[in-house]
Amino acid sequence: MSGINAGLLLGLAGALSGVLMAALALAMSRAPGWTELRSFALVALTAAAYCVFGLHHVVPLDDREVLLGERLTLASSFVYGLVWIRYFAIVARRPLKRWERATMVTGVVLVLLALVPDVMIVPPIRSVTVDWFGVTYAMASTTLLAIVGVAFTVATTLMAAFGTGRRWSEGWHARLPIVGASALAATGVSDTIGTLEIVPVPQLIEAVTVVVVGAIGASYARRFIDDARRLEALSEGLERVVAERTTELLAAQAAAATNEKLAGLGRIAAGVAHEINNPTAVIQHNVDHLRMQLAERGLLSPELADRLDRSRDATRRIADIVRQLLKTSRGHAPAGTSTTVFEVVPVVERALSATSISAPELRVEVRVAHRLCAKGEPDSLEQVLINLFLNAAHAIIDHGPGIPESIRGRLFEPFSTTKAIGEGTGLGLAVSRSLMTRQGGSLEVTRTSSDGTEIALSLPAAKSSELPATVAATAAVEAAPPAISEPTIHVLVIEDNEDLREVLTMQLERFFRITTAASVDQALAIVRTHRCDVVLCDVMMPSGGAEAWLAQCSQIDPQLDQRTILVTGGPTTAAAAALLESRADKVLLKPVEMSVLRPLIERTARG
């Protein structure tokens, strides 16, 4: 056993790799979203301790020291199994199961017993030689209790590992811990067989530790680096991304027609809509729920109600702007499709109120005939007015000579701007004209000079007698209908966004029996064993959304296709857009109004 041998090298390598991976994991765990690495650091550190204590097998020591080393090695092996069980629970984002908690208690008892002389480790000291490996090990004898303890640790570790088998499909970063724990358990059995001299095999758990801990650590490091790169790219900001996309589009401006540019804008708008509408829906539903809870408890003061109403109005405004942007980007949409009759004055007032936030120095003189009415889309007109008011505020600031002659002919083309590079996108007037045209109206520059620019908007006139019947407005949630004591309609909500899934459940469970799924696979598993009357499915999800659900659900229940309501923040692909058009009667845009969603669910359940 003198000199450097394979056993000593393996032990030192295992200890060193364990310490290095523990240090690396602890450093990375400080980053947001990486706290699970703390549990892996404990796994790596325990592996290092096991390898260090195991050096007594191949380092010249007296019998007393070998017995102490053997007890420490056995105790650390029990600890090793316990930290693996805790690690699997943490990566699965769940508390310890009952049997795991019992295992933890039993493991602590085994650790304490392993440290007591002559309970698990007893004399005499034996020399076990593995000739083909060229190593002689100094080993104490083990009692039956020690063998039972090792078997218990191996079995429970494997149970914990395979208990997370559902994560196998997530990729090798999820599979490696399962494979690694299994390999360590198998090697533990092999080392026990070698210790008992049943078969002449070397102690290989140190070598396997190097491979397992190193592979898992490398997998974490690669994912961490990938995350860091993504975060670094995101941190450069939306402005840089928009500038790059604008530059790319400007390079093709000479060869591209206006409709082609609007189509490019449409793709951007769809992506923006999808990302904005989810958090907007969460905020809106939480405000609704808060207002309802306060009202039910008699705590909703007029001032607080006003504040909540304003918050909800803000979320509606965000959703309206996103929808208008989506409408504008669809160049094929026919003009004059809206027949809503509305009063002009409230629209102008809302536009001025919204503009005052960004341009408090702006002063506007409004002269509008009493009860002047028009036919069109009031939200679209409001957006156009906001764009024009903001342009006017910028003109006040720069005191420019007006719109240059060279650009007047293409003023309403996308990406045409009179502002300096980096100060404007050139989309405001193009979007505004498109919004007016869609309503059967127009937007034209009638005069421009150093004294200012005059822009005329027109919409089809309407009479006040044509105004729709007034409906009591509910800026936020009215006094909520009483909850149904025993809901009979079972609704399955398929939504990958955890926050949105939670608030939808919170709102709907007053009236329906709710089951949730974070993916299509989970939803399919649910409907195989439970009947669902209505399915509420998000259109776009990373693991497959409405298209995947509709393609598979009918194989389980032929009626599920027709009982599915699609919810979307905005389609980001042509296929998704086509799907929404084909099922227009059962499609809702986020954020969803409960006053619309509840009746639709009830109608769908009735068939």
GISUL-V445696 format. One record per backbone hydrogen bond with DSSP energy under -0.5 kcal/mol. NH is the residue of the N-H (numbers start at 0). CO is the residue of the C=O. E is the energy in kcal/mol with one decimal. If there is no record, write none. Layout:
nh,co,e
NH,CO,E
NH,CO,E
//
This chain:
nh,co,e
4,2,-0.5
8,4,-2.5
9,5,-2.5
10,6,-2.2
11,7,-2.6
12,8,-2.5
13,9,-2.6
14,10,-2.4
15,11,-2.8
16,12,-2.7
17,13,-2.1
18,14,-2.3
19,15,-2.6
20,16,-2.5
21,17,-2.1
22,18,-2.4
23,19,-2.5
24,20,-2.7
25,21,-2.4
26,22,-2.0
27,23,-2.4
28,24,-2.0
29,26,-1.0
30,27,-1.7
33,30,-1.7
36,33,-1.7
37,34,-2.0
38,34,-0.5
38,35,-0.7
39,35,-1.3
40,36,-2.4
41,37,-1.6
42,38,-1.7
43,39,-2.8
44,40,-2.6
45,41,-2.3
46,42,-2.2
47,43,-2.1
48,44,-2.2
49,45,-2.5
50,46,-2.2
51,47,-2.3
52,48,-2.8
53,49,-1.9
54,51,-1.5
55,52,-1.2
56,53,-1.6
57,54,-1.4
58,54,-1.1
65,61,-2.3
66,62,-2.4
67,63,-2.0
68,64,-2.6
69,65,-2.6
70,66,-2.2
71,67,-2.5
72,68,-2.5
73,69,-2.4
74,70,-2.6
75,71,-2.5
76,72,-1.7
77,73,-1.7
78,74,-2.1
79,75,-2.6
80,76,-1.8
81,77,-1.9
82,78,-2.6
83,79,-1.6
84,80,-1.8
85,81,-2.2
86,82,-2.2
87,83,-2.3
88,84,-1.6
89,85,-2.1
90,86,-2.6
91,87,-1.3
92,89,-1.5
93,88,-2.1
100,96,-2.5
101,97,-2.1
102,98,-2.1
103,99,-2.3
104,100,-2.0
105,101,-2.5
106,102,-3.1
107,103,-2.2
108,104,-1.9
109,105,-2.3
110,106,-2.4
111,107,-2.2
112,108,-2.5
113,109,-2.5
114,110,-1.1
115,111,-0.6
115,112,-0.9
117,120,-1.4
118,115,-1.3
119,115,-0.7
121,140,-2.6
125,138,-4.4
127,125,-0.6
127,136,-3.0
128,126,-0.6
129,134,-2.9
130,128,-0.7
132,129,-1.1
133,129,-1.4
133,130,-0.6
134,129,-1.4
136,127,-3.3
137,56,-2.1
138,125,-3.3
138,136,-0.6
140,121,-2.2
142,119,-2.2
146,142,-1.7
147,143,-2.5
148,144,-2.4
149,145,-2.4
150,146,-2.4
151,147,-2.6
152,148,-2.3
153,149,-2.6
154,150,-2.5
155,151,-2.4
156,152,-2.1
157,153,-2.1
158,154,-2.1
159,155,-2.3
160,156,-2.3
161,157,-2.7
162,158,-1.2
163,159,-0.5
163,160,-1.3
164,161,-1.4
166,163,-2.1
167,164,-2.0
168,165,-0.6
169,166,-1.9
170,167,-1.3
173,170,-1.2
174,170,-1.5
175,171,-2.7
177,173,-0.6
178,174,-2.8
179,175,-3.6
180,176,-2.7
181,177,-2.0
182,178,-2.6
183,179,-2.6
184,180,-2.4
185,181,-2.5
186,182,-2.4
187,183,-2.4
188,184,-2.0
189,185,-2.2
190,186,-3.0
191,187,-2.0
192,188,-2.2
193,189,-2.2
194,190,-2.5
195,191,-2.2
196,193,-1.1
197,192,-2.2
198,192,-0.7
200,198,-1.8
203,201,-0.9
207,203,-2.4
208,204,-2.3
209,205,-1.9
210,206,-1.8
211,207,-3.3
212,208,-2.5
213,208,-0.6
213,209,-1.6
214,210,-2.6
215,211,-2.7
216,212,-2.5
217,213,-2.6
218,214,-2.3
219,215,-2.5
220,216,-2.7
221,217,-2.6
222,218,-2.3
223,219,-2.9
224,220,-2.7
225,221,-2.5
226,222,-2.6
227,223,-2.8
228,224,-2.5
229,225,-2.3
230,226,-2.9
231,227,-2.5
232,228,-2.3
233,229,-2.5
234,230,-2.6
235,231,-0.8
235,232,-0.6
236,233,-2.0
240,236,-1.4
241,237,-3.0
242,238,-2.5
243,239,-2.5
244,240,-2.8
245,241,-2.9
246,242,-2.4
247,243,-2.5
248,244,-2.5
249,245,-2.8
250,246,-2.0
251,247,-0.8
252,249,-1.3
254,251,-0.7
255,251,-1.4
260,256,-1.7
261,257,-2.4
262,258,-1.8
263,259,-1.8
264,260,-2.4
265,261,-2.2
266,262,-1.6
267,263,-1.7
268,264,-3.1
269,265,-2.5
270,266,-1.9
271,267,-2.7
272,268,-3.1
273,269,-2.2
274,270,-1.9
275,271,-2.5
276,272,-2.5
277,273,-0.8
278,274,-0.7
279,275,-1.9
280,276,-2.4
281,277,-2.0
282,278,-2.3
283,279,-2.6
284,280,-2.7
285,281,-2.2
286,282,-2.5
287,283,-2.6
288,284,-2.7
289,285,-2.7
290,286,-2.6
291,287,-2.4
292,288,-2.7
293,289,-2.5
294,290,-2.4
295,291,-2.4
296,292,-1.5
297,294,-1.2
298,293,-2.8
299,293,-0.7
300,298,-1.3
304,300,-2.9
305,301,-2.3
306,302,-2.1
307,303,-2.5
308,304,-2.6
309,305,-2.4
310,306,-2.2
311,307,-2.4
312,308,-2.6
313,309,-2.1
314,310,-1.8
315,311,-2.4
316,312,-2.4
317,313,-2.2
318,314,-2.4
319,315,-2.8
320,316,-2.5
321,317,-2.2
322,318,-2.3
323,319,-2.6
324,320,-2.4
325,321,-2.1
326,322,-2.6
327,323,-2.9
328,324,-1.7
329,325,-0.7
329,326,-1.2
330,328,-1.5
332,329,-2.0
335,436,-0.7
335,437,-0.8
336,437,-1.3
337,437,-0.5
341,373,-2.3
343,371,-2.8
346,342,-0.6
347,343,-2.2
348,344,-2.5
349,345,-2.2
350,346,-2.1
351,347,-2.4
352,348,-2.3
353,349,-2.4
354,350,-2.2
355,351,-2.0
356,352,-0.5
356,353,-0.7
357,353,-0.6
357,354,-0.7
358,354,-2.6
361,358,-1.8
365,363,-0.6
366,364,-0.5
371,368,-1.6
372,461,-0.6
373,341,-2.3
374,459,-2.6
375,339,-2.8
375,373,-0.5
377,375,-0.6
380,376,-2.3
381,377,-2.4
382,378,-2.0
383,379,-2.2
384,380,-2.5
385,381,-2.2
386,382,-2.3
387,383,-2.4
388,384,-3.0
389,385,-2.4
390,386,-2.2
391,387,-2.4
392,388,-2.2
393,389,-2.1
394,390,-2.1
395,391,-2.1
396,392,-1.6
397,393,-2.2
398,394,-2.0
403,401,-0.5
406,403,-1.3
407,403,-0.9
408,404,-0.6
409,406,-1.0
410,407,-1.2
412,409,-1.5
414,425,-1.7
415,412,-1.6
415,425,-0.9
416,414,-0.5
422,419,-2.3
423,419,-0.5
430,426,-3.1
431,427,-2.3
432,428,-2.8
433,429,-2.1
434,430,-2.5
435,431,-2.2
436,432,-2.9
437,433,-2.1
438,434,-0.8
438,435,-0.7
439,436,-1.8
440,435,-2.7
441,457,-1.8
443,455,-2.3
445,443,-0.7
445,453,-2.3
446,453,-1.5
448,451,-1.7
451,448,-1.4
453,446,-3.6
454,452,-0.5
455,443,-2.9
457,441,-2.0
459,374,-0.6
461,372,-1.5
465,462,-2.0
466,463,-1.5
467,340,-0.6
483,509,-2.9
486,483,-0.6
489,487,-0.5
490,488,-0.6
490,512,-3.2
491,533,-2.6
492,490,-0.6
492,514,-3.0
493,491,-0.6
493,535,-3.4
494,492,-0.7
494,516,-2.2
497,495,-0.7
500,496,-2.6
501,497,-2.2
502,498,-2.3
503,499,-2.3
504,500,-1.9
505,501,-2.4
506,502,-2.1
507,503,-2.7
508,504,-2.5
509,506,-0.5
510,507,-2.1
511,507,-2.1
512,488,-2.9
513,511,-0.6
514,490,-2.4
516,492,-2.6
519,543,-0.5
522,518,-2.0
523,519,-2.8
524,520,-2.0
525,521,-1.8
526,522,-2.5
527,523,-1.1
528,524,-0.5
528,525,-1.4
529,525,-1.8
532,489,-1.5
533,489,-1.9
534,562,-2.6
535,491,-3.3
536,534,-0.6
536,564,-2.7
537,493,-2.3
538,566,-2.0
540,538,-0.6
543,540,-2.0
545,538,-1.1
548,544,-2.3
549,545,-3.1
550,546,-1.7
551,547,-0.9
551,548,-0.9
552,548,-3.0
553,549,-0.6
554,551,-1.1
555,551,-0.5
555,552,-1.5
556,552,-2.5
559,556,-1.9
562,558,-1.0
563,560,-1.0
564,534,-3.5
565,585,-2.8
566,536,-2.6
567,587,-2.3
576,572,-2.2
577,573,-2.5
578,574,-2.2
579,575,-2.2
580,576,-2.1
581,577,-1.9
582,578,-0.9
582,579,-0.6
583,580,-1.0
585,582,-2.5
586,583,-1.0
587,565,-2.6
589,567,-3.0
595,592,-1.5
596,592,-2.8
597,593,-2.3
599,595,-1.5
600,596,-2.5
601,597,-2.3
602,598,-2.7
603,599,-2.6
604,600,-2.5
605,601,-1.7
606,602,-1.0
//
